[in-house]
Amino acid sequence: MEQTPRSVSELGTQHPRPGGRIMTVAIQTRAVVAGNADVLHALCDESVSIAVWNRDSPVNDMALDGLRNLRFTASIASLAGQLDRELASAGYHAGACHDLLATDIVALARRFGRVMHLDEIEIRLEHVTTDACKKFHGDYVTARLICTYIGPGTQWLDGPDAEECGCGEPHDIQQMRPGDVAMFKGRIWSENHPAIHRSPPIEALGLERLVLVINPPMPR
């Protein structure tokens, strides 16, 4: 792993004060961002709420018209076969893009399972055209993996912005790029420090998104 999990760190930012004195302001961060997949394991550090893997999207030119949303639970061992059937039923036609998408979803599910010690997961794949979930919030889950394949990525807050979120904006909003993979700690895991995030407002701009969400399975 190229970057070790970062604890709640104090980054000294210096500001001049009247009389030439220097005041150091401590900035706390609960996010870890890196260009390798191992960064997702940083979520296991109690001081980390968000772990982001920067990467390019494996599918960025897929036509989204006519696609239906998917939501199902599967064992990770049997996911590949079930996912192919679910994608076909939702209108994802066979071809290179279908294969790249399916391969990536299975790989991300396996990574999520390893971090969370799960054999079963819930998959959601959604074509988003509205402003659903446009308010900053923390999820009532243990943890959640999110990847936006196409369109604007999920927005999130860090440090004082996340701690003080009311939420009436403005904030120093961070935003994932298409293809980026993030694991967000939820309120079940960390009531006091969940990842604060939202779906970007897109409806007025006429944009669309293809978003993957992987959750632990719902209790039976």
C-alpha positions in Angstrom: 0.0 0.0 0.0 1.6 3.3 -1.1 -0.2 5.5 1.5 -0.8 4.4 5.1 -4.2 5.2 6.7 -4.2 8.7 7.9 -5.4 9.3 11.5 -7.2 12.5 12.5 -4.4 14.8 11.7 -3.7 18.4 12.6 -2.4 20.2 9.6 -0.8 23.5 10.8 -2.0 26.4 8.6 -0.3 29.6 9.5 -2.1 33.0 9.4 -0.5 36.4 10.1 -1.9 38.3 13.0 -1.6 42.1 13.8 1.9 42.9 15.0 3.5 40.4 12.8 2.8 37.4 15.0 1.8 34.1 13.5 -1.3 32.1 14.5 -1.4 28.4 13.7 -4.9 27.0 13.0 -5.3 23.2 13.3 -7.4 21.7 10.5 -8.7 18.2 11.1 -9.4 15.7 8.4 -11.2 12.3 8.5 -10.6 11.5 4.8 -7.9 9.5 3.1 -7.5 9.7 -0.7 -5.0 7.8 -2.8 -4.5 6.3 -6.3 -4.6 2.7 -5.2 -7.3 0.3 -4.2 -5.7 -0.6 -0.8 -6.7 2.8 0.5 -10.2 1.5 1.0 -8.9 -0.5 4.0 -8.2 2.8 5.7 -11.9 2.9 6.6 -11.1 0.4 9.4 -9.1 3.1 11.2 -11.4 4.6 13.8 -10.2 8.1 12.9 -11.2 7.7 9.2 -14.7 8.3 7.9 -14.1 8.5 4.1 -11.6 6.5 2.0 -11.4 7.4 -1.7 -9.6 5.5 -4.4 -8.9 7.9 -7.4 -9.1 6.1 -10.7 -10.6 6.5 -14.2 -14.1 5.1 -15.1 -14.0 1.8 -16.9 -17.2 2.7 -18.7 -17.7 6.4 -19.8 -19.5 6.2 -23.1 -22.4 3.9 -22.3 -25.8 5.0 -23.5 -28.1 5.3 -20.5 -31.5 5.6 -22.2 -34.0 2.9 -21.3 -32.0 1.4 -18.5 -33.8 0.3 -15.4 -32.5 0.5 -11.9 -31.2 -2.6 -10.2 -31.4 -3.6 -6.5 -30.7 -7.1 -5.3 -28.8 -9.1 -2.7 -26.3 -11.8 -3.6 -23.5 -13.8 -2.2 -20.1 -12.6 -3.4 -19.3 -16.1 -4.6 -22.3 -16.2 -6.9 -22.5 -12.6 -7.8 -21.0 -12.8 -11.3 -23.7 -15.1 -12.7 -26.6 -13.3 -11.0 -25.3 -9.9 -12.0 -25.2 -10.9 -15.7 -28.9 -11.9 -15.5 -29.9 -8.8 -13.6 -28.1 -6.5 -16.1 -29.8 -8.2 -19.0 -33.2 -7.8 -17.4 -32.6 -4.1 -16.8 -31.8 -3.4 -20.4 -28.0 -3.6 -20.4 -27.2 -5.1 -23.8 -24.4 -7.6 -24.3 -21.1 -6.1 -25.5 -17.9 -4.6 -24.4 -19.4 -2.0 -22.1 -21.6 -4.6 -20.4 -18.6 -6.8 -19.8 -16.4 -4.0 -18.4 -19.2 -2.9 -16.1 -20.0 -6.4 -14.8 -16.3 -7.2 -14.3 -15.8 -4.0 -12.3 -18.9 -4.4 -10.2 -17.8 -7.9 -9.2 -14.3 -6.7 -8.4 -15.6 -3.8 -6.2 -18.0 -6.2 -4.4 -15.1 -8.4 -3.5 -13.1 -5.5 -2.2 -16.0 -4.3 -0.2 -16.5 -7.8 1.2 -12.9 -8.0 2.2 -12.9 -4.7 4.0 -16.2 -5.4 5.8 -15.7 -9.2 6.3 -18.9 -10.0 4.4 -19.8 -13.0 2.2 -23.1 -11.3 1.0 -23.8 -7.8 -0.2 -26.5 -5.7 -1.6 -26.0 -4.2 -5.1 -27.7 -1.1 -6.4 -27.1 0.3 -9.9 -29.1 3.4 -10.6 -29.6 5.7 -13.6 -30.1 9.0 -11.9 -31.6 12.1 -13.5 -33.1 13.9 -10.5 -31.9 15.7 -7.4 -32.6 12.8 -5.1 -30.4 12.9 -1.9 -29.3 16.4 -2.6 -29.0 17.3 1.1 -25.8 16.5 2.9 -26.3 13.6 5.3 -24.8 10.5 7.0 -26.2 7.1 6.0 -27.8 4.7 8.5 -25.6 1.8 7.5 -22.4 0.3 8.7 -20.6 1.4 5.6 -21.3 2.0 2.0 -19.3 1.9 -1.3 -20.2 4.3 -4.0 -18.9 4.7 -7.5 -20.3 7.0 -10.2 -19.4 5.5 -13.6 -20.9 8.3 -15.7 -21.8 11.9 -14.8 -20.9 14.0 -11.8 -19.6 12.1 -8.7 -20.8 12.1 -5.2 -20.0 15.2 -3.1 -18.6 15.0 0.4 -17.5 17.2 3.3 -14.4 16.9 5.5 -13.1 18.3 8.7 -14.9 21.3 10.3 -17.4 21.4 7.4 -18.6 17.8 8.1 -18.7 18.4 11.9 -20.7 21.7 11.6 -23.0 20.6 8.7 -26.5 21.9 9.5 -26.9 22.0 6.5 -27.4 25.3 4.9 -24.2 25.6 2.9 -21.8 27.0 1.8 -19.1 24.5 2.5 -15.7 23.5 1.1 -17.4 20.7 -1.0 -15.2 17.9 -2.2 -16.4 15.9 -5.2 -15.5 12.4 -6.6 -14.7 12.1 -10.3 -16.3 9.5 -12.6 -14.7 6.2 -11.8 -13.5 7.1 -8.3 -14.5 4.6 -5.6 -15.2 5.7 -2.1 -16.2 3.9 1.1 -18.3 6.0 3.5 -18.6 5.1 7.1 -22.2 5.2 8.3 -24.0 6.1 11.5 -24.2 2.5 12.7 -20.4 2.3 12.7 -19.7 5.8 13.9 -22.7 7.8 15.2 -20.5 10.8 16.0 -18.4 10.8 12.8 -20.3 9.4 9.8 -19.2 10.4 6.4 -21.2 13.4 5.3 -22.1 13.4 1.6 -24.8 14.0 -1.0 -25.7 13.3 -4.6 -24.8 16.4 -6.7 -27.8 18.5 -7.8 -28.1 17.7 -11.6 -31.7 18.1 -12.6 -31.6 21.8 -13.5 -28.5 21.1 -15.6 -30.0 18.3 -17.6 -27.3 15.9 -16.6 -27.5 12.1 -15.8 -25.5 9.7 -13.7 -24.9 5.9 -13.6 -24.2 5.2 -9.9 -23.2 1.9 -8.2 -23.9 1.5 -4.5 -22.8 -1.5 -2.5 -24.2 -2.1 1.0 -24.1 -4.8 3.6 -27.2 -7.0 3.2 -30.4 -5.9 5.0 -31.1 -7.8 8.2 -33.4 -10.7 7.6 
